[in-house]
């Protein structure tokens, strides 16, 4: 079994935390407030070959929602990963480069292997080496080109995941 996970922490502009929370909930996203000005949204979806197109549609809906709400948040921090259940344990920490996407591989708990998007510009220089976990979290300003870059990378990751 494989699961796609997307975690986004939105840091809201003054007075917009509850508006953004309501907007996200109305669109079916699971959120919780982590501070007076921050919301955490987490999408967790089981990946099955027949559902990949539906998952891509959901990622595109997330992109549209982020674009529509840019005036409500100053910046957002994004993480995306796939958990694969049942792979053999003891997978070494390393970085893979596939189609321009850096993927950080690490062992998970209970026999899982975790494949995380690593937001590194010079990916080829760190292939097959351990990297700091902080490189798997990308913080962006509320600008359209940054939102689109994040979503395009997540879509590519979904298509090329191991």
TIRO-2110 file (N, C-alpha, C; in Angstrom, 1 decimal):
// TIRO-2110
0.8, -1.2, 0.0, N, 1, A
0.0, 0.0, 0.0, CA, 1, A
0.9, 1.2, 0.0, C, 1, A
0.5, 2.2, -0.8, N, 2, A
1.2, 3.5, -0.8, CA, 2, A
0.3, 4.6, -0.5, C, 2, A
0.8, 5.7, 0.2, N, 3, A
0.0, 6.8, 0.5, CA, 3, A
0.8, 8.1, 0.1, C, 3, A
0.1, 9.0, -0.5, N, 4, A
0.6, 10.3, -0.8, CA, 4, A
0.2, 11.2, 0.4, C, 4, A
1.2, 12.0, 0.9, N, 5, A
0.9, 12.9, 2.0, CA, 5, A
1.4, 14.3, 1.6, C, 5, A
0.6, 15.3, 1.7, N, 6, A
1.0, 16.7, 1.5, CA, 6, A
0.6, 17.4, 2.8, C, 6, A
1.6, 18.1, 3.3, N, 7, A
1.4, 18.9, 4.5, CA, 7, A
1.8, 20.3, 4.2, C, 7, A
0.8, 21.3, 4.5, N, 8, A
1.1, 22.7, 4.2, CA, 8, A
0.7, 23.5, 5.5, C, 8, A
1.7, 24.2, 6.0, N, 9, A
1.5, 25.2, 7.0, CA, 9, A
1.3, 26.6, 6.4, C, 9, A
0.1, 27.1, 6.6, N, 10, A
-0.2, 28.5, 6.1, CA, 10, A
0.0, 29.5, 7.3, C, 10, A
0.8, 30.5, 7.0, N, 11, A
1.0, 31.6, 8.0, CA, 11, A
0.2, 32.8, 7.5, C, 11, A
-0.9, 33.1, 8.2, N, 12, A
-1.9, 34.0, 7.7, CA, 12, A
-1.6, 35.5, 8.0, C, 12, A
-2.2, 36.3, 7.2, N, 13, A
-2.2, 37.7, 7.4, CA, 13, A
-3.1, 38.1, 8.5, C, 13, A
-3.0, 39.2, 9.2, N, 14, A
-3.8, 39.6, 10.3, CA, 14, A
-5.3, 39.5, 10.0, C, 14, A
-5.9, 38.7, 10.9, N, 15, A
-7.4, 38.6, 10.8, CA, 15, A
-7.9, 37.6, 9.8, C, 15, A
-7.0, 36.9, 9.1, N, 16, A
-7.5, 36.0, 8.0, CA, 16, A
-7.4, 34.5, 8.4, C, 16, A
-7.0, 34.2, 9.6, N, 17, A
-6.8, 32.8, 10.0, CA, 17, A
-8.2, 32.0, 9.9, C, 17, A
-9.2, 32.6, 10.5, N, 18, A
-10.5, 31.9, 10.5, CA, 18, A
-11.1, 31.9, 9.2, C, 18, A
-10.9, 33.0, 8.4, N, 19, A
-11.5, 33.0, 7.0, CA, 19, A
-10.9, 31.9, 6.1, C, 19, A
-9.5, 31.8, 6.3, N, 20, A
-8.9, 30.7, 5.5, CA, 20, A
-9.3, 29.3, 5.9, C, 20, A
-9.4, 29.1, 7.3, N, 21, A
-9.8, 27.8, 7.8, CA, 21, A
-11.2, 27.5, 7.2, C, 21, A
-12.1, 28.4, 7.2, N, 22, A
-13.5, 28.2, 6.7, CA, 22, A
-13.4, 27.8, 5.2, C, 22, A
-12.7, 28.6, 4.5, N, 23, A
-12.5, 28.4, 3.0, CA, 23, A
-12.0, 27.0, 2.7, C, 23, A
-10.9, 26.6, 3.4, N, 24, A
-10.3, 25.3, 3.2, CA, 24, A
-11.3, 24.2, 3.6, C, 24, A
-12.0, 24.3, 4.7, N, 25, A
-12.9, 23.3, 5.1, CA, 25, A
-14.1, 23.1, 4.1, C, 25, A
-14.6, 24.2, 3.6, N, 26, A
-15.6, 24.2, 2.6, CA, 26, A
-15.2, 23.4, 1.3, C, 26, A
-13.9, 23.4, 1.1, N, 27, A
-13.4, 22.7, -0.1, CA, 27, A
-13.0, 21.3, 0.2, C, 27, A
-13.3, 20.8, 1.4, N, 28, A
-13.0, 19.4, 1.8, CA, 28, A
-11.6, 19.1, 2.3, C, 28, A
-10.8, 20.2, 2.6, N, 29, A
-9.5, 20.0, 3.1, CA, 29, A
-9.5, 19.8, 4.6, C, 29, A
-8.6, 18.9, 5.1, N, 30, A
-8.5, 18.7, 6.5, CA, 30, A
-7.5, 19.7, 7.1, C, 30, A
-8.0, 20.5, 8.1, N, 31, A
-7.1, 21.5, 8.6, CA, 31, A
-7.2, 21.6, 10.1, C, 31, A
-6.2, 22.1, 10.8, N, 32, A
-6.2, 22.4, 12.2, CA, 32, A
-5.4, 23.7, 12.4, C, 32, A
-5.8, 24.4, 13.4, N, 33, A
-5.1, 25.6, 13.8, CA, 33, A
-3.9, 25.3, 14.7, C, 33, A
-2.7, 25.7, 14.3, N, 34, A
-1.5, 25.4, 15.1, CA, 34, A
-1.0, 26.6, 15.9, C, 34, A
-1.5, 27.8, 15.6, N, 35, A
-1.2, 29.0, 16.4, CA, 35, A
-2.3, 30.0, 16.0, C, 35, A
-2.2, 31.2, 16.6, N, 36, A
-3.2, 32.2, 16.3, CA, 36, A
-3.2, 32.6, 14.9, C, 36, A
-2.0, 32.5, 14.2, N, 37, A
-1.9, 33.0, 12.8, CA, 37, A
-1.5, 31.9, 11.9, C, 37, A
-1.6, 30.6, 12.3, N, 38, A
-1.1, 29.5, 11.4, CA, 38, A
-2.1, 28.3, 11.4, C, 38, A
-2.2, 27.8, 10.2, N, 39, A
-3.1, 26.6, 10.0, CA, 39, A
-2.3, 25.5, 9.3, C, 39, A
-2.6, 24.3, 9.7, N, 40, A
-1.9, 23.1, 9.1, CA, 40, A
-2.9, 22.3, 8.3, C, 40, A
-2.6, 22.2, 7.0, N, 41, A
-3.5, 21.4, 6.2, CA, 41, A
-2.8, 20.1, 5.8, C, 41, A
-3.4, 19.0, 5.9, N, 42, A
-2.8, 17.7, 5.6, CA, 42, A
-3.7, 16.9, 4.7, C, 42, A
-3.2, 16.5, 3.5, N, 43, A
-3.9, 15.6, 2.6, CA, 43, A
-3.2, 14.3, 2.7, C, 43, A
-3.9, 13.3, 2.9, N, 44, A
-3.4, 11.9, 2.9, CA, 44, A
-4.3, 11.1, 2.0, C, 44, A
-3.7, 10.5, 0.9, N, 45, A
-4.5, 9.7, -0.1, CA, 45, A
-3.8, 8.4, -0.4, C, 45, A
-4.6, 7.4, -0.4, N, 46, A
-4.0, 6.1, -0.8, CA, 46, A
-3.8, 6.1, -2.3, C, 46, A
-2.6, 5.6, -2.8, N, 47, A
-2.3, 5.6, -4.2, CA, 47, A
-2.6, 4.3, -4.8, C, 47, A
-3.6, 4.2, -5.7, N, 48, A
-3.9, 3.0, -6.5, CA, 48, A
-3.9, 3.4, -7.9, C, 48, A
-3.4, 2.5, -8.8, N, 49, A
-3.3, 2.8, -10.2, CA, 49, A
-4.6, 3.4, -10.8, C, 49, A
-5.7, 2.9, -10.4, N, 50, A
-7.0, 3.4, -11.0, CA, 50, A
-7.3, 4.8, -10.5, C, 50, A
-6.7, 5.2, -9.4, N, 51, A
-7.1, 6.5, -8.7, CA, 51, A
-6.0, 7.6, -9.0, C, 51, A
-5.0, 7.4, -9.7, N, 52, A
-3.9, 8.4, -9.9, CA, 52, A
-4.5, 9.6, -10.5, C, 52, A
-5.3, 9.5, -11.5, N, 53, A
-5.9, 10.7, -12.2, CA, 53, A
-6.7, 11.5, -11.2, C, 53, A
-7.5, 10.8, -10.3, N, 54, A
-8.3, 11.5, -9.3, CA, 54, A
-7.4, 12.3, -8.3, C, 54, A
-6.3, 11.6, -8.0, N, 55, A
-5.3, 12.3, -7.1, CA, 55, A
-4.7, 13.5, -7.7, C, 55, A
-4.4, 13.4, -9.0, N, 56, A
-3.8, 14.6, -9.7, CA, 56, A
-4.9, 15.7, -9.7, C, 56, A
-6.2, 15.4, -9.9, N, 57, A
-7.2, 16.4, -9.9, CA, 57, A
-7.3, 17.0, -8.5, C, 57, A
-7.1, 16.3, -7.5, N, 58, A
-7.1, 16.8, -6.1, CA, 58, A
-5.9, 17.8, -5.9, C, 58, A
-4.8, 17.4, -6.4, N, 59, A
-3.6, 18.3, -6.3, CA, 59, A
-3.8, 19.6, -7.1, C, 59, A
-4.5, 19.5, -8.2, N, 60, A
-4.8, 20.7, -9.0, CA, 60, A
-5.8, 21.6, -8.3, C, 60, A
-6.8, 20.9, -7.6, N, 61, A
-7.8, 21.7, -6.8, CA, 61, A
-7.0, 22.4, -5.6, C, 61, A
-6.0, 21.7, -5.1, N, 62, A
-5.2, 22.4, -4.0, CA, 62, A
-4.5, 23.6, -4.6, C, 62, A
-4.0, 23.5, -5.8, N, 63, A
-3.3, 24.6, -6.4, CA, 63, A
-4.2, 25.8, -6.6, C, 63, A
-5.4, 25.5, -7.1, N, 64, A
-6.4, 26.5, -7.4, CA, 64, A
-6.8, 27.2, -6.1, C, 64, A
-7.0, 26.4, -5.0, N, 65, A
-7.3, 26.9, -3.7, CA, 65, A
-6.2, 27.8, -3.2, C, 65, A
-5.0, 27.4, -3.3, N, 66, A
-3.9, 28.2, -2.9, CA, 66, A
-3.8, 29.5, -3.6, C, 66, A
-4.1, 29.5, -4.9, N, 67, A
-4.1, 30.7, -5.7, CA, 67, A
-5.2, 31.6, -5.3, C, 67, A
-6.4, 31.1, -5.1, N, 68, A
-7.5, 31.9, -4.7, CA, 68, A
-7.4, 32.6, -3.3, C, 68, A
-6.6, 32.0, -2.5, N, 69, A
-6.5, 32.5, -1.1, CA, 69, A
-5.2, 33.2, -0.8, C, 69, A
-4.4, 33.5, -1.8, N, 70, A
-3.1, 34.1, -1.6, CA, 70, A
-3.1, 35.4, -0.8, C, 70, A
-4.2, 36.1, -0.8, N, 71, A
-4.3, 37.4, -0.1, CA, 71, A
-4.5, 37.1, 1.4, C, 71, A
-4.8, 35.8, 1.8, N, 72, A
-5.1, 35.5, 3.2, CA, 72, A
-3.9, 35.0, 3.9, C, 72, A
-2.8, 34.6, 3.2, N, 73, A
-1.6, 34.1, 3.8, CA, 73, A
-0.4, 34.8, 3.3, C, 73, A
0.6, 35.0, 4.2, N, 74, A
1.9, 35.6, 3.8, CA, 74, A
2.9, 34.6, 3.2, C, 74, A
3.0, 33.5, 3.9, N, 75, A
3.8, 32.4, 3.4, CA, 75, A
3.3, 31.1, 3.8, C, 75, A
3.8, 30.0, 3.1, N, 76, A
3.4, 28.7, 3.4, CA, 76, A
4.6, 27.8, 3.3, C, 76, A
4.6, 26.7, 4.2, N, 77, A
5.7, 25.8, 4.2, CA, 77, A
5.1, 24.4, 3.8, C, 77, A
5.7, 23.8, 2.8, N, 78, A
5.1, 22.6, 2.1, CA, 78, A
6.1, 21.4, 2.3, C, 78, A
5.5, 20.2, 2.6, N, 79, A
6.2, 19.0, 2.5, CA, 79, A
5.3, 18.0, 1.7, C, 79, A
6.0, 17.1, 0.9, N, 80, A
5.2, 16.1, 0.2, CA, 80, A
6.0, 14.8, 0.3, C, 80, A
5.3, 13.7, 0.6, N, 81, A
6.0, 12.4, 0.6, CA, 81, A
5.1, 11.3, 0.3, C, 81, A
5.7, 10.2, 0.0, N, 82, A
4.9, 8.9, -0.2, CA, 82, A
5.5, 7.9, 0.7, C, 82, A
4.5, 7.3, 1.5, N, 83, A
4.9, 6.2, 2.4, CA, 83, A
4.6, 4.9, 1.7, C, 83, A
5.5, 4.0, 1.6, N, 84, A
5.3, 2.7, 1.0, CA, 84, A
5.4, 1.7, 2.1, C, 84, A
4.3, 0.9, 2.3, N, 85, A
4.2, -0.1, 3.4, CA, 85, A
4.7, -1.4, 2.9, C, 85, A
5.4, -2.1, 3.7, N, 86, A
5.8, -3.5, 3.4, CA, 86, A
7.1, -3.7, 2.7, C, 86, A
7.8, -2.6, 2.4, N, 87, A
9.1, -2.8, 1.7, CA, 87, A
10.1, -3.3, 2.8, C, 87, A
11.2, -3.8, 2.4, N, 88, A
12.1, -4.4, 3.4, CA, 88, A
12.7, -3.2, 4.2, C, 88, A
12.9, -3.5, 5.4, N, 89, A
13.4, -2.5, 6.4, CA, 89, A
14.9, -2.3, 6.2, C, 89, A
15.4, -1.3, 6.7, N, 90, A
16.8, -1.0, 6.6, CA, 90, A
17.2, -0.3, 5.4, C, 90, A
16.3, 0.3, 4.6, N, 91, A
16.6, 1.1, 3.5, CA, 91, A
17.5, 2.3, 3.9, C, 91, A
18.6, 2.5, 3.2, N, 92, A
19.6, 3.5, 3.6, CA, 92, A
19.0, 4.9, 3.2, C, 92, A
19.4, 5.9, 4.0, N, 93, A
19.0, 7.2, 3.7, CA, 93, A
19.9, 7.7, 2.5, C, 93, A
19.2, 8.2, 1.5, N, 94, A
19.9, 8.6, 0.3, CA, 94, A
19.0, 9.6, -0.5, C, 94, A
19.6, 10.2, -1.5, N, 95, A
18.9, 11.1, -2.4, CA, 95, A
18.9, 10.5, -3.8, C, 95, A
17.7, 10.5, -4.4, N, 96, A
17.6, 10.0, -5.8, CA, 96, A
17.2, 11.3, -6.7, C, 96, A
17.6, 11.3, -7.9, N, 97, A
17.2, 12.3, -8.8, CA, 97, A
16.5, 11.7, -10.0, C, 97, A
15.2, 12.1, -10.2, N, 98, A
14.4, 11.5, -11.3, CA, 98, A
13.6, 12.7, -12.0, C, 98, A
13.8, 12.8, -13.2, N, 99, A
13.1, 13.8, -14.0, CA, 99, A
13.2, 15.2, -13.4, C, 99, A
14.3, 15.6, -12.8, N, 100, A
14.4, 16.9, -12.3, CA, 100, A
13.9, 17.1, -10.9, C, 100, A
13.4, 16.0, -10.3, N, 101, A
12.9, 16.0, -8.9, CA, 101, A
13.8, 15.3, -8.0, C, 101, A
14.2, 15.9, -6.9, N, 102, A
15.1, 15.3, -5.9, CA, 102, A
14.2, 14.5, -4.9, C, 102, A
14.5, 13.3, -4.7, N, 103, A
13.7, 12.5, -3.8, CA, 103, A
14.6, 11.9, -2.6, C, 103, A
14.2, 12.3, -1.4, N, 104, A
15.0, 11.8, -0.2, CA, 104, A
14.3, 10.5, 0.3, C, 104, A
15.1, 9.5, 0.3, N, 105, A
14.6, 8.2, 0.8, CA, 105, A
15.1, 7.9, 2.2, C, 105, A
14.2, 7.5, 3.0, N, 106, A
14.6, 7.2, 4.4, CA, 106, A
13.7, 6.0, 4.9, C, 106, A
14.2, 5.3, 5.9, N, 107, A
13.4, 4.2, 6.5, CA, 107, A
12.3, 4.9, 7.4, C, 107, A
11.1, 4.3, 7.4, N, 108, A
10.1, 4.8, 8.2, CA, 108, A
9.8, 3.8, 9.4, C, 108, A
8.7, 3.9, 10.0, N, 109, A
8.4, 3.0, 11.1, CA, 109, A
7.6, 1.8, 10.6, C, 109, A
7.6, 0.7, 11.3, N, 110, A
6.7, -0.4, 11.0, CA, 110, A
6.9, -0.9, 9.6, C, 110, A
8.2, -1.0, 9.1, N, 111, A
8.5, -1.5, 7.8, CA, 111, A
8.1, -0.6, 6.6, C, 111, A
7.9, 0.6, 6.9, N, 112, A
7.6, 1.6, 5.8, CA, 112, A
8.9, 2.2, 5.2, C, 112, A
8.8, 2.6, 4.0, N, 113, A
9.9, 3.4, 3.4, CA, 113, A
9.2, 4.7, 3.0, C, 113, A
9.9, 5.8, 3.3, N, 114, A
9.4, 7.1, 3.0, CA, 114, A
10.2, 7.8, 1.9, C, 114, A
9.5, 8.3, 0.9, N, 115, A
10.1, 9.0, -0.2, CA, 115, A
9.6, 10.4, -0.1, C, 115, A
10.5, 11.4, 0.2, N, 116, A
10.0, 12.8, 0.3, CA, 116, A
10.6, 13.6, -0.8, C, 116, A
9.9, 14.6, -1.2, N, 117, A
10.4, 15.6, -2.2, CA, 117, A
11.5, 16.4, -1.4, C, 117, A
12.7, 16.5, -2.0, N, 118, A
13.8, 17.3, -1.4, CA, 118, A
13.9, 18.5, -2.3, C, 118, A
13.7, 19.7, -1.7, N, 119, A
13.7, 20.9, -2.5, CA, 119, A
15.1, 21.5, -2.6, C, 119, A
15.9, 20.8, -3.4, N, 120, A
17.4, 21.1, -3.6, CA, 120, A
17.6, 21.5, -5.0, C, 120, A
18.3, 22.6, -5.2, N, 121, A
18.6, 23.1, -6.6, CA, 121, A
19.6, 22.2, -7.3, C, 121, A
20.7, 21.9, -6.6, N, 122, A
21.8, 21.1, -7.2, CA, 122, A
21.6, 19.6, -6.8, C, 122, A
20.6, 19.0, -7.2, N, 123, A
20.3, 17.6, -6.8, CA, 123, A
21.4, 16.6, -7.1, C, 123, A
21.9, 16.7, -8.3, N, 124, A
22.9, 15.8, -8.8, CA, 124, A
24.2, 15.7, -7.9, C, 124, A
24.4, 16.8, -7.2, N, 125, A
25.6, 16.9, -6.3, CA, 125, A
25.5, 16.1, -5.0, C, 125, A
24.2, 15.8, -4.6, N, 126, A
24.0, 15.2, -3.4, CA, 126, A
23.4, 13.8, -3.5, C, 126, A
23.3, 13.3, -4.8, N, 127, A
22.8, 12.0, -5.0, CA, 127, A
23.5, 10.9, -4.2, C, 127, A
22.8, 10.0, -3.6, N, 128, A
23.3, 8.9, -2.8, CA, 128, A
24.0, 9.3, -1.5, C, 128, A
23.7, 10.5, -1.0, N, 129, A
24.2, 11.0, 0.2, CA, 129, A
23.1, 11.3, 1.2, C, 129, A
23.3, 11.2, 2.5, N, 130, A
22.3, 11.7, 3.4, CA, 130, A
22.2, 13.2, 3.4, C, 130, A
21.1, 13.8, 3.6, N, 131, A
20.9, 15.2, 3.6, CA, 131, A
20.1, 15.6, 4.8, C, 131, A
20.2, 16.9, 5.2, N, 132, A
19.4, 17.3, 6.4, CA, 132, A
17.9, 17.2, 6.1, C, 132, A
17.1, 16.8, 7.0, N, 133, A
15.6, 16.7, 6.9, CA, 133, A
15.0, 18.0, 6.5, C, 133, A
15.6, 19.1, 6.9, N, 134, A
15.0, 20.4, 6.6, CA, 134, A
14.9, 20.7, 5.1, C, 134, A
15.7, 20.0, 4.3, N, 135, A
15.6, 20.2, 2.8, CA, 135, A
14.3, 19.7, 2.2, C, 135, A
13.5, 18.9, 3.0, N, 136, A
12.3, 18.4, 2.5, CA, 136, A
11.1, 19.3, 2.8, C, 136, A
11.4, 20.5, 3.4, N, 137, A
10.3, 21.4, 3.7, CA, 137, A
10.6, 22.7, 2.9, C, 137, A
9.7, 23.1, 2.1, N, 138, A
9.9, 24.3, 1.2, CA, 138, A
8.9, 25.4, 1.7, C, 138, A
9.5, 26.5, 2.0, N, 139, A
8.7, 27.7, 2.4, CA, 139, A
8.6, 28.7, 1.3, C, 139, A
7.4, 29.1, 1.0, N, 140, A
7.2, 30.0, -0.2, CA, 140, A
6.5, 31.3, 0.3, C, 140, A
6.6, 32.3, -0.5, N, 141, A
5.8, 33.5, -0.3, CA, 141, A
4.5, 33.3, -1.1, C, 141, A
3.6, 34.2, -0.8, N, 142, A
2.3, 34.0, -1.5, CA, 142, A
2.4, 34.7, -2.9, C, 142, A
3.1, 34.1, -3.7, N, 143, A
3.3, 34.5, -5.1, CA, 143, A
2.9, 33.4, -6.1, C, 143, A
2.2, 33.7, -7.1, N, 144, A
1.7, 32.8, -8.1, CA, 144, A
2.8, 31.8, -8.6, C, 144, A
3.9, 32.3, -9.0, N, 145, A
4.9, 31.5, -9.6, CA, 145, A
5.5, 30.4, -8.6, C, 145, A
5.5, 30.8, -7.4, N, 146, A
6.0, 29.9, -6.3, CA, 146, A
5.0, 28.8, -6.1, C, 146, A
3.7, 29.2, -6.0, N, 147, A
2.7, 28.2, -5.8, CA, 147, A
2.7, 27.2, -7.0, C, 147, A
2.8, 27.7, -8.2, N, 148, A
2.8, 26.8, -9.4, CA, 148, A
4.0, 25.9, -9.4, C, 148, A
5.1, 26.4, -9.0, N, 149, A
6.3, 25.5, -8.9, CA, 149, A
6.1, 24.4, -8.0, C, 149, A
5.6, 24.7, -6.8, N, 150, A
5.3, 23.6, -5.8, CA, 150, A
4.4, 22.6, -6.4, C, 150, A
3.3, 23.0, -6.9, N, 151, A
2.3, 22.0, -7.4, CA, 151, A
2.8, 21.2, -8.6, C, 151, A
3.6, 21.9, -9.5, N, 152, A
4.2, 21.1, -10.6, CA, 152, A
5.1, 20.1, -10.1, C, 152, A
5.9, 20.4, -9.1, N, 153, A
6.9, 19.5, -8.6, CA, 153, A
6.2, 18.3, -7.9, C, 153, A
5.1, 18.6, -7.2, N, 154, A
4.3, 17.5, -6.6, CA, 154, A
3.7, 16.6, -7.6, C, 154, A
3.2, 17.2, -8.7, N, 155, A
2.6, 16.4, -9.8, CA, 155, A
3.6, 15.5, -10.4, C, 155, A
4.8, 16.0, -10.7, N, 156, A
5.9, 15.2, -11.3, CA, 156, A
6.3, 14.1, -10.3, C, 156, A
6.4, 14.4, -9.1, N, 157, A
6.7, 13.4, -8.0, CA, 157, A
5.7, 12.3, -8.0, C, 157, A
4.5, 12.6, -8.1, N, 158, A
3.4, 11.6, -8.2, CA, 158, A
3.6, 10.6, -9.4, C, 158, A
3.9, 11.2, -10.5, N, 159, A
4.1, 10.4, -11.7, CA, 159, A
5.3, 9.5, -11.7, C, 159, A
6.4, 10.0, -11.0, N, 160, A
7.7, 9.2, -11.1, CA, 160, A
8.0, 8.4, -9.8, C, 160, A
7.1, 8.5, -8.8, N, 161, A
7.4, 7.8, -7.5, CA, 161, A
7.8, 6.4, -7.7, C, 161, A
8.7, 5.9, -6.8, N, 162, A
9.2, 4.6, -7.0, CA, 162, A
8.2, 3.5, -6.8, C, 162, A
END
